[in-house]
Amino acid sequence: MADTDNKIMSKVLSSISSILFKDKKYESLLLDRFQEMSEQCNWEFPNGPTDNGCAVKYVEAPEGYEDYGILGFDIPTLIRLDDNVDVSDIIMVVSQDPRRTERFKGMLSLSSPFGFHDKSYRHHARKGFMTPLVYQALKDNHTALYFTDYCKLYTTDERGVLKSDTLKYMEILRKEIELIKPRLIIAHGSKAQSVLEKMQKTLNFDLEKVSYIGNSRMKREERELAKAAFLKVFNKTK
């Protein structure tokens, strides 16, 4: 990635860590993990090297989650096919949460939205459902995409994510928007749409909404319509 990309992502991850995690060690953990994913796994899209076992990395769970069985956090992703694309020409996609199924008690699992940094995920028929769409959007529109989740933490524990943390989500998203300065934001799903529509009252940004394509309850026809709607958004921005 270009230095400008790294500087942007460093600011983003530092901001997220300072707001969400009490312990300062998580800032270096997130930055180190980002570097590992970009260097060892390679963000090259869609044909980077094999995953080398780095699809998910586990670190010590933050305070308040020490005995949780599942806890996930996705490191936001900035993807460009063309290094000559102006770094200011970014479309931001806000999805819902860093869903996880693996159970490792007392650990925080770090990955990226839709596993984009990992080739084994990008080429997996079920897990990599966003790969063809993103590649097509980038290829046809010569832009850059920034992917993030509104809900920064995910757990299936019956206690849920601490309320003190969920209250920070909007503050974090606001900071991401300020740092990324996207020319357009896509709300991927109703949860992201609801939050972003509220934020539009105080922040000036263009917003498009699409259905969450990963909804397991979607019928095949509905999913195909949602995929078409996602690509249609990019055609409107040319």
Salt bridges, closest charged atoms under 4 A:
ASP5 OD1 - ARG80 NH2 2.91
GLU36 OE1 - ARG33 NH1 3.41
GLU36 OE2 - LYS57 NZ 2.84
GLU60 OE1 - LYS25 NZ 2.96
GLU63 OE2 - LYS22 NZ 3.91
ASP67 OD2 - ARG159 NH1 3.17
ASP74 OD1 - ARG100 NH2 2.88
ASP89 OD1 - ARG183 NE 2.19
ASP97 OD2 - ARG99 NH2 3.93
ASP157 OD1 - ARG159 NE 2.83
ASP165 OD1 - LYS168 NZ 3.41
GLU176 OE1 - LYS152 NZ 2.84
GLU178 OE1 - LYS175 NZ 3.95
GLU197 OE2 - LYS209 NZ 3.75
GLU208 OE2 - LYS236 NZ 3.10
GLU224 OE2 - LYS227 NZ 3.67
